């Protein structure tokens, strides 16, 4: 089985695809995968760290970008589509899985033109723009939440399967305490705002941490994203 998994920009689009691949490897004897991301996303580092076969497309998404990026977006998508077609024809996947983001749009659109099976995976309760646009061309859309169906047009095939998660070894609490140099008898609070962080969450968290530490002893693990 040859699977192409396309998506990225944030860890939220990357890690579900990796989880699906690992789950398939446990159930199917022979699975060959190629991950496709964007050069401007976090996925290049993730794929390299995990030793996963991948290709990166030029360009980036336009949502939340400036006016120039929006004006040049048709050309950016056209370039991405050209590269996507090239990768689909070269890899010859049995199925293309799109997890959202710029690379997902380019490769899933290419899979339509190349007549390959297409599956979309949506992590959020409110589906992203990429998956909403691509859903009309999908053979199946995998959802994490029942209420997400309302955002897709009638007739779009969907299945609510939950959000794919990675299977990890059982954590070692003592090792974690040593790693963070934490006290075993003190409460620990985890703060996270996504793989790339979120400025508003980070700023609010710093204020909250200072207020809490002024009243009691608490240990924090604060995931901020790249600084």
NORFENSUL-V796064 format. One record per residue. N is the residue number from 1. RES is the residue in one small letter. SS is DSSP state (alpha for helix, beta for strand, coil for the rest). BURIAL is + if it has 24 or more other ideal C-beta (glycine too) atoms within 12 Angstrom, else -. Layout:
N,RES,SS,BURIAL + N,RES,SS,BURIAL
//
This chain:
1,x,coil,- + 2,x,beta,+ + 3,x,beta,+ + 4,x,beta,+ + 5,x,beta,+ + 6,x,beta,+ + 7,x,coil,+ + 8,x,coil,+ + 9,x,coil,+ + 10,x,coil,+ + 11,x,alpha,+ + 12,x,alpha,+ + 13,x,alpha,+ + 14,x,alpha,+ + 15,x,alpha,+ + 16,x,alpha,+ + 17,x,alpha,+ + 18,x,alpha,+ + 19,x,alpha,+ + 20,x,alpha,+ + 21,x,alpha,+ + 22,x,alpha,+ + 23,x,alpha,+ + 24,x,alpha,+ + 25,x,alpha,- + 26,x,alpha,- + 27,x,alpha,- + 28,x,coil,- + 29,x,coil,- + 30,x,coil,- + 31,x,coil,- + 32,x,beta,- + 33,x,beta,+ + 34,x,beta,+ + 35,x,beta,+ + 36,x,beta,+ + 37,x,beta,+ + 38,x,beta,+ + 39,x,coil,+ + 40,x,coil,+ + 41,x,coil,+ + 42,x,coil,+ + 43,x,alpha,+ + 44,x,alpha,+ + 45,x,alpha,- + 46,x,alpha,+ + 47,x,alpha,+ + 48,x,alpha,- + 49,x,alpha,- + 50,x,alpha,- + 51,x,coil,- + 52,x,coil,+ + 53,x,coil,- + 54,x,beta,+ + 55,x,beta,+ + 56,x,beta,+ + 57,x,beta,+ + 58,x,coil,+ + 59,x,coil,+ + 60,x,coil,+ + 61,x,coil,+ + 62,x,coil,+ + 63,x,coil,- + 64,x,coil,- + 65,x,coil,- + 66,x,coil,- + 67,x,alpha,- + 68,x,alpha,- + 69,x,alpha,- + 70,x,alpha,- + 71,x,alpha,- + 72,x,coil,- + 73,x,alpha,+ + 74,x,alpha,- + 75,x,alpha,- + 76,x,alpha,+ + 77,x,alpha,+ + 78,x,alpha,- + 79,x,alpha,+ + 80,x,alpha,+ + 81,x,alpha,+ + 82,x,alpha,- + 83,x,alpha,+ + 84,x,alpha,+ + 85,x,alpha,+ + 86,x,alpha,- + 87,x,alpha,+ + 88,x,alpha,+ + 89,x,alpha,- + 90,x,alpha,- + 91,x,alpha,+ + 92,x,coil,- + 93,x,coil,+ + 94,x,coil,+ + 95,x,beta,+ + 96,x,beta,+ + 97,x,beta,+ + 98,x,beta,+ + 99,x,coil,+ + 100,x,coil,+ + 101,x,coil,+ + 102,x,alpha,+ + 103,x,alpha,+ + 104,x,alpha,+ + 105,x,alpha,+ + 106,x,alpha,+ + 107,x,alpha,+ + 108,x,alpha,+ + 109,x,alpha,+ + 110,x,alpha,+ + 111,x,alpha,+ + 112,x,alpha,+ + 113,x,alpha,- + 114,x,coil,+ + 115,x,coil,- + 116,x,coil,+ + 117,x,beta,+ + 118,x,beta,+ + 119,x,beta,+ + 120,x,beta,+ + 121,x,beta,+ + 122,x,beta,+ + 123,x,coil,+ + 124,x,coil,+ + 125,x,coil,- + 126,x,coil,- + 127,x,coil,+ + 128,x,coil,+ + 129,x,alpha,- + 130,x,alpha,+ + 131,x,alpha,+ + 132,x,alpha,+ + 133,x,alpha,+ + 134,x,alpha,+ + 135,x,alpha,+ + 136,x,alpha,- + 137,x,alpha,+ + 138,x,coil,+ + 139,x,coil,+ + 140,x,beta,+ + 141,x,beta,+ + 142,x,beta,+ + 143,x,beta,+ + 144,x,coil,+ + 145,x,coil,- + 146,x,alpha,- + 147,x,alpha,- + 148,x,alpha,+ + 149,x,alpha,+ + 150,x,alpha,- + 151,x,alpha,+ + 152,x,coil,+ + 153,x,coil,- + 154,x,coil,- + 155,x,coil,- + 156,x,coil,+ + 157,x,coil,- + 158,x,beta,+ + 159,x,beta,- + 160,x,beta,- + 161,x,coil,+ + 162,x,coil,- + 163,x,coil,+ + 164,x,coil,+ + 165,x,coil,- + 166,x,coil,- + 167,x,coil,- + 168,x,coil,- + 169,x,coil,- + 170,x,coil,- + 171,x,coil,- + 172,x,coil,- + 173,x,alpha,- + 174,x,alpha,- + 175,x,alpha,- + 176,x,alpha,- + 177,x,alpha,- + 178,x,alpha,- + 179,x,alpha,- + 180,x,alpha,- + 181,x,coil,- + 182,x,coil,- + 183,x,coil,- + 184,x,coil,- + 185,x,coil,- + 186,x,coil,- + 187,x,coil,- + 188,x,beta,- + 189,x,beta,- + 190,x,beta,- + 191,x,beta,+ + 192,x,beta,- + 193,x,coil,- + 194,x,coil,+ + 195,x,coil,+ + 196,x,coil,+ + 197,x,coil,- + 198,x,coil,- + 199,x,alpha,- + 200,x,alpha,- + 201,x,alpha,- + 202,x,alpha,- + 203,x,alpha,- + 204,x,alpha,- + 205,x,alpha,+ + 206,x,alpha,- + 207,x,alpha,- + 208,x,alpha,- + 209,x,alpha,- + 210,x,alpha,- + 211,x,alpha,- + 212,x,alpha,- + 213,x,alpha,- + 214,x,coil,- + 215,x,coil,- + 216,x,coil,- + 217,x,coil,- + 218,x,coil,- + 219,x,beta,- + 220,x,beta,- + 221,x,beta,- + 222,x,beta,+ + 223,x,beta,- + 224,x,coil,- + 225,x,coil,- + 226,x,coil,- + 227,x,coil,-
//
